[in-house]
């Protein structure tokens, strides 16, 4: 019995170590830019842009509010998410695109981490859940969820693209808002 328990504990420690490594900035990455996104003057997300030795750009996102009580630890914390692509528009700031593919779970977790959600009729922001109609998938279609951050005014939009046979594509968009607390 103790051998089984020891094996399970070691396996969990190993899996936790592998999971934690998934979100680290690679060695040799050069910090190019650090930006704070704010809502009513209060920062809620930090974006850091790194140049990798391979020439690629890595975007790392941090929770500005942090789960740590010591401010210094927030600077050194591991990124919560490392993905995103620039969509450049000549003469305009452009967009930052987060393509979640058909992984609704990862999308909902991202929205919860950065306190993004859909407005209620009473003006509050609803907590995103997998049961929301916004995140429902259409059967018979290949679904793709793309979250866009407009760098001009820092507004968020969720695009749900449904790809059907013979090149058919339907896109549904939902405006998202940042909140300090969810109202359900």
C-alpha positions as CSV (number, residue, x, y, z in Angstrom):
1,X,0.0,0.0,0.0
2,X,2.8,2.5,0.8
3,X,4.6,1.6,-2.4
4,X,1.4,2.5,-4.3
5,X,1.0,5.8,-2.4
6,X,4.6,6.7,-2.9
7,X,4.3,5.9,-6.7
8,X,1.2,8.1,-7.0
9,X,2.8,11.0,-5.1
10,X,5.9,10.8,-7.3
11,X,3.8,10.7,-10.4
12,X,1.8,13.7,-9.3
13,X,4.9,15.7,-8.5
14,X,6.4,14.8,-12.0
15,X,3.1,15.8,-13.7
16,X,3.0,19.1,-11.8
17,X,6.6,19.8,-12.7
18,X,5.9,19.2,-16.4
19,X,2.7,21.3,-16.3
20,X,4.6,24.2,-14.6
21,X,7.3,24.1,-17.3
22,X,4.7,24.5,-20.0
23,X,4.3,28.2,-19.1
24,X,7.8,29.4,-18.7
25,X,9.6,31.9,-20.9
26,X,12.4,30.1,-22.7
27,X,16.0,30.8,-21.8
28,X,17.7,33.3,-24.0
29,X,14.5,35.2,-24.7
30,X,15.0,39.0,-25.0
31,X,12.3,41.2,-23.5
32,X,11.1,43.7,-26.1
33,X,8.1,45.3,-24.6
34,X,5.9,45.2,-21.5
35,X,2.4,46.7,-21.6
36,X,-0.3,47.1,-18.8
37,X,-3.9,46.9,-19.9
38,X,-6.2,48.9,-17.7
39,X,-9.9,49.2,-17.0
40,X,-10.9,52.6,-15.5
41,X,-7.2,53.2,-14.6
42,X,-6.8,49.8,-12.8
43,X,-4.4,47.4,-14.4
44,X,-5.8,43.9,-15.0
45,X,-3.4,42.3,-17.4
46,X,0.3,42.6,-18.2
47,X,1.5,41.6,-21.7
48,X,5.2,41.0,-22.3
49,X,6.7,40.6,-25.7
50,X,9.9,38.5,-26.1
51,X,12.2,37.8,-29.0
52,X,13.2,34.2,-29.0
53,X,16.6,33.0,-30.2
54,X,14.9,31.5,-33.2
55,X,13.6,34.9,-34.3
56,X,10.0,34.2,-33.3
57,X,8.1,36.6,-31.0
58,X,6.5,35.2,-27.8
59,X,3.7,37.0,-26.0
60,X,3.4,36.2,-22.3
61,X,0.3,37.3,-20.3
62,X,0.3,37.8,-16.6
63,X,-2.5,38.5,-14.2
64,X,-1.8,42.1,-13.0
65,X,-3.8,41.6,-9.8
66,X,-1.8,38.4,-9.0
67,X,-2.5,35.8,-6.4
68,X,0.5,36.7,-4.4
69,X,0.4,39.2,-1.5
70,X,4.0,40.4,-2.1
71,X,4.2,42.8,-5.1
72,X,7.8,41.7,-6.1
73,X,6.6,38.1,-6.6
74,X,4.2,39.3,-9.3
75,X,7.0,40.4,-11.5
76,X,8.7,37.1,-11.3
77,X,5.6,34.9,-11.6
78,X,5.2,32.5,-14.5
79,X,3.0,33.5,-17.4
80,X,-0.6,32.3,-17.3
81,X,-0.8,32.0,-21.1
82,X,1.7,32.2,-23.8
83,X,0.0,32.6,-27.2
84,X,-1.3,35.3,-29.4
85,X,-0.6,36.8,-32.8
86,X,-0.5,40.3,-34.2
87,X,-2.9,41.5,-36.9
88,X,-1.3,44.6,-38.3
89,X,-3.5,47.2,-40.0
90,X,-1.5,50.0,-41.8
91,X,-1.8,53.3,-40.0
92,X,-3.7,51.7,-37.1
93,X,-2.7,49.9,-33.9
94,X,-4.3,46.6,-35.1
95,X,-5.5,43.6,-33.1
96,X,-4.0,40.9,-30.9
97,X,-5.6,37.5,-31.8
98,X,-6.0,34.6,-29.5
99,X,-7.0,31.5,-31.4
100,X,-8.4,28.8,-29.2
101,X,-9.5,26.5,-32.0
102,X,-12.4,24.4,-30.8
103,X,-11.1,24.2,-27.2
104,X,-13.9,26.0,-25.3
105,X,-12.5,25.0,-21.9
106,X,-9.3,26.8,-22.5
107,X,-11.2,29.8,-23.7
108,X,-13.5,29.9,-20.7
109,X,-10.6,29.6,-18.3
110,X,-8.8,32.5,-20.1
111,X,-11.9,34.7,-19.8
112,X,-12.2,33.9,-16.1
113,X,-8.5,34.5,-15.4
114,X,-8.7,38.0,-16.9
115,X,-12.3,38.7,-15.7
116,X,-13.8,39.0,-19.1
117,X,-17.5,38.3,-19.8
118,X,-20.7,39.1,-21.7
119,X,-22.9,42.0,-20.4
120,X,-26.2,41.2,-18.7
121,X,-29.3,43.1,-19.5
122,X,-28.9,45.0,-16.1
123,X,-25.4,46.2,-17.0
124,X,-23.4,43.6,-15.0
125,X,-21.0,41.1,-16.5
126,X,-21.9,37.5,-16.4
127,X,-19.4,34.8,-15.4
128,X,-18.5,32.8,-18.5
129,X,-19.3,29.0,-18.3
130,X,-19.3,26.2,-20.8
131,X,-23.1,26.1,-20.6
132,X,-23.5,29.7,-22.1
133,X,-25.0,29.8,-25.6
134,X,-22.0,31.9,-26.6
135,X,-19.7,28.9,-26.3
136,X,-22.1,26.3,-27.8
137,X,-20.8,24.4,-30.8
138,X,-22.8,23.6,-33.9
139,X,-22.7,19.9,-34.8
140,X,-21.7,19.1,-38.3
141,X,-19.4,22.1,-38.4
142,X,-15.8,22.6,-37.5
143,X,-15.9,25.3,-34.8
144,X,-13.2,27.9,-34.1
145,X,-13.2,30.4,-31.3
146,X,-11.0,33.5,-31.8
147,X,-10.7,36.2,-29.1
148,X,-9.6,39.6,-30.4
149,X,-8.2,42.5,-28.4
150,X,-8.5,45.8,-30.3
151,X,-5.3,47.7,-29.5
152,X,-6.8,51.1,-30.4
153,X,-9.3,51.2,-27.5
154,X,-8.6,47.9,-25.7
155,X,-12.0,46.4,-26.4
156,X,-12.5,42.6,-26.6
157,X,-14.6,40.6,-29.2
158,X,-15.1,36.9,-29.4
159,X,-15.5,35.5,-32.9
160,X,-17.1,32.0,-33.3
161,X,-16.4,30.7,-36.8
162,X,-18.3,27.7,-38.0
163,X,-16.7,26.0,-41.1
164,X,-19.0,23.8,-43.1
165,X,-18.7,21.7,-46.2
166,X,-17.9,23.3,-49.6
167,X,-16.1,26.3,-48.0
168,X,-19.2,27.6,-46.1
169,X,-18.2,29.8,-43.2
170,X,-20.5,31.5,-40.7
171,X,-19.1,34.0,-38.1
172,X,-20.9,35.0,-34.9
173,X,-19.3,37.9,-32.8
174,X,-19.9,38.7,-29.2
175,X,-18.6,41.9,-27.4
176,X,-16.9,41.1,-24.1
177,X,-16.2,43.4,-21.2
178,X,-13.7,43.5,-18.4
179,X,-15.0,43.6,-14.8
180,X,-13.7,43.7,-11.3
181,X,-16.3,41.2,-10.2
182,X,-18.9,39.0,-11.9
183,X,-22.6,39.6,-11.3
184,X,-24.7,36.5,-12.0
